[in-house]
Amino acid sequence: MIYHDFEIAELIARHITGQATPEQSRALEEWRGRSAANEALYERLTAGENMRGLDAMAKKYDRAEGWENVRGRIGAPVRKIGRRLWIAAVSAAAAVVVAIVAIPVLTEMTGGREQAESIRPGGFGARLILPDGTVVELDQNNEEAMGRNGIVVADKTINYDPDALGAIGADYFHTLETPHGGECRVVLGDGTTVWLNSMTTMRYPARFADDVRRVELSGEAYFEVAHGEIPFVVSTAEMDVRVHGTSFNVSAYGDSPRVEAVLVSGSVSVSTAAGSEVVLEPSEMARLEKAENSLIVMEVDPELYTSWKDGLLKFRDCRLEEIMQILGRWYDIEEVVYEREEIRGLRFGLNLDRYDTIDPILELLNRTGGVRVKADGKKIVFTAE
């Protein structure tokens, strides 16, 4: 089970911090009794010096609040490994659980609260460019576009009123842009819902033509396409994704070396300018490597690629450089510095709250080993441990 190691770690950490329920205490006792190795691991983690250090750390923060957030801050998946490495993984996991619960104290001790004020997460924000060049800024306090050209902005969502679109031609294009740290949701004229991630541009007609429903995308968006006989096409600079009614994610950032389409449900076909074409089944991803112009298909966990629209950021065995590139589009980060080139290739698994400050992320990276990280204003600096 993917989270088995962290479940064991949580039981140990709750016991260490005095928060285990009777049921959890029984579960821990049962686990300890299963093998001598389990008991040895438990004794090692709760031995004198470990207990004194962890107890001192635990007394300095609000435990109830810490445990309320702990499950959302951990969850790095672990591949199947040998027994010895598994024991090491549980040891590390227990330490990570306790460390995460104590993050409010640790960030206060290291000046983390000042960092939280300088590096903030993004939020709702976009601008809509109308065919006549008019630019409408959309944010939480601005619904200026309401009623204009069949547009209704409410509850952080752009909607198109079908009754007001009847006289608008299919060549009446709108361009929706999200800035660095912005996101937006739009319900198109056919009922298709699109979530735009940060630094994304989508161009689309207010009313679709009778032969194809086509949108042009640069950046990343998640689509829930309304069913219909007329095909729906997402065009990027490098490839097209064609569907009739389905849910999928497309990532096509200009600064990324690849374009990816991940299918959640239904069926899609993916084609490239070079003539390659594949049909995806649910839980499959088509990846186009721009440099080689090669299109490959692989099986994936769609949640890793779509959780951003639900307020989460999930990474599994990802290079640090890729993680920071994604975080950099969302958080108010101006620069990322790597002391050594090999640091870029370190791999991590993380489950993060997209709307939290960046401090818990940095603290967790510091505790995984192999790298040290600090925030200097809006600059993130990684050094070798």
Secondary structure, 3 states (H helix, E strand, C coil): CCCHHHHHHHHHHHHHCCCCCHHHHHHHHHHHCCCHHHHHHHHHHCCHHHHHHHHHHHCCCCHHHHHHHHHHHCCCCCCCCCHHHHHHHHHHHHHHHHHHHCHHHHHHHCCHHHHHHHCCCCEECEEEECCCCCEEEEECCECCCCCHHHEEEECCEEEECHHHHCCCCCCCEEEEEECCCEEEEEECCCCCEEEECCCEEEEEECCCCCCCEEEEEEEEEEEECCCCCCCEEEECCCEEEEECCCEEEEEECCCCCEEEEEEEECCEEEEECCCCEEEECCCEEEEEECCCCEEEEEECCCHHHHHHHHCEEEEEEEEHHHHHHHHHHHCCCCEEEECCHHHHHCEEEEEEECCCCCHHHHHHHHHHCCEEEEEECCEEEEEEC
